[in-house]
């Protein structure tokens, strides 16, 4: 099956360079990435044993907004 996609030309150029550098075709690279990102394993990633051991060890308030916290940290960092 052949399909057309509309992609940003700069992204395509970077992908072509990456594919060439890794000895693959752009078609193969795109298909591999799509398979990896749409497989059931991609939807439910397996955590490494080290991460599983840490899972749940950090407690945050129910109303914790990580995006707000990240924004504040980035603004603080950039103002230094």
Beta strands, then each sheet from edge to edge (+ up, - down):
end
